[in-house]
């Protein structure tokens, strides 16, 4: 709702460079790093905006690039050589169909039909 109340201000962000728009967006309470990154990826086509704080992304990138899970800081270190194109690298990894290893027991398929 706060973002909607700021719609006119948000509209002006479209004319700004992606990183500046992301910073200004985060001034609105409730919009953090993850949301701002996701927005500028789509609105500005930002090739470098990384969704820090994403629940699965860091472990996914770590597994793809090193074979081991990592946290947000580790993900950013791994992607540093591609600064300027880090989001593109993440998208390329995703387009390969790579899946990070899963752990724990699999759920058995439940039969929800009435008997």
matplotlib code that plots the C-alpha trace (Angstrom):
import matplotlib.pyplot as plt

x = [0.0, 2.9, 4.3, 0.9, 0.7, 4.1, 3.1, 3.9, 7.4, 7.9, 7.0, 9.7, 12.2, 11.8, 13.8, 16.7, 19.6, 18.8, 21.1, 19.9, 16.3, 16.9, 18.4, 15.6, 13.0, 14.4, 13.5, 9.9, 9.3, 8.8, 10.9, 14.3, 17.2, 15.5, 12.4, 14.4, 16.6, 13.7, 11.9, 14.9, 15.7, 12.3, 11.7, 15.2, 16.5, 19.4, 22.1, 23.9, 21.1, 21.3, 18.4, 20.4, 18.2, 16.5, 15.8, 17.3, 19.5, 22.8, 22.8, 21.8, 24.6, 27.1, 26.2, 26.4, 29.8, 31.6, 29.5, 28.9, 26.1, 27.0, 25.4, 24.7, 28.2, 29.7, 27.4, 28.5, 32.2, 31.6, 29.9, 32.4, 34.4, 31.2, 30.4, 28.2, 26.7, 26.0, 22.2, 22.9, 25.2, 22.5, 20.0, 22.4, 23.0, 19.2, 18.7, 21.0, 18.5, 21.0, 19.4, 21.2, 21.4, 18.5, 18.8, 16.4, 13.7, 11.4, 7.7, 5.6, 2.9, -0.3, -3.6, -6.2, -9.0, -12.1, -12.4]
y = [0.0, 2.4, 1.7, 2.4, 5.7, 6.5, 5.5, 8.9, 8.9, 5.3, 6.3, 8.9, 6.1, 4.6, 7.5, 6.9, 4.5, 1.0, 1.2, 4.7, 3.6, 0.6, 2.8, 5.3, 2.5, 1.2, 4.5, 3.3, 1.2, -2.4, -2.3, -3.9, -5.0, -8.1, -6.3, -3.4, -5.9, -7.9, -4.7, -3.2, -6.6, -6.3, -2.6, -1.6, -4.9, -4.5, -7.0, -6.7, -6.6, -9.6, -10.6, -10.7, -12.2, -14.7, -17.9, -20.3, -18.2, -18.1, -21.9, -22.4, -20.2, -21.7, -25.3, -24.4, -22.7, -24.6, -27.7, -26.4, -24.2, -20.7, -17.7, -14.2, -12.9, -16.0, -15.7, -12.1, -13.1, -15.9, -13.6, -10.7, -11.6, -10.9, -7.5, -5.6, -8.8, -10.8, -11.1, -12.3, -15.0, -16.2, -16.3, -18.3, -20.8, -21.1, -21.7, -24.7, -26.6, -27.1, -28.2, -27.9, -31.1, -31.8, -33.4, -35.2, -37.7, -37.4, -37.0, -40.0, -39.3, -38.8, -40.3, -37.6, -39.4, -40.3, -44.0]
z = [0.0, 0.8, -2.7, -4.3, -2.4, -3.9, -7.4, -8.9, -7.3, -8.5, -12.0, -12.0, -11.1, -14.6, -16.0, -13.7, -14.1, -12.6, -9.6, -8.6, -9.0, -6.8, -4.1, -4.2, -4.1, -0.9, 0.9, 0.9, 4.1, 3.2, 0.0, 0.6, -1.5, -2.8, -4.0, -5.6, -7.4, -8.7, -9.9, -11.8, -13.4, -15.0, -15.5, -16.5, -17.8, -15.4, -16.3, -12.9, -10.3, -7.9, -5.7, -2.4, 0.3, -2.0, -0.1, -2.6, -5.0, -3.1, -2.5, -6.1, -7.5, -5.1, -6.1, -9.8, -9.6, -6.9, -6.2, -2.7, -1.2, -0.1, 1.5, 0.0, 0.7, -0.9, -3.9, -4.5, -4.2, -6.8, -9.2, -8.8, -11.9, -13.9, -12.3, -14.7, -15.9, -12.7, -13.3, -16.8, -15.4, -13.0, -15.9, -18.0, -15.1, -14.8, -18.5, -18.4, -16.3, -13.5, -10.2, -6.9, -4.9, -2.5, 0.9, 3.2, 2.6, -0.3, 0.5, -0.5, -3.1, -1.3, -2.6, -2.1, -3.9, -1.9, -1.3]

ax = plt.figure().add_subplot(projection="3d")
ax.plot(x, y, z, "-o")
ax.set_aspect("equal")
plt.show()
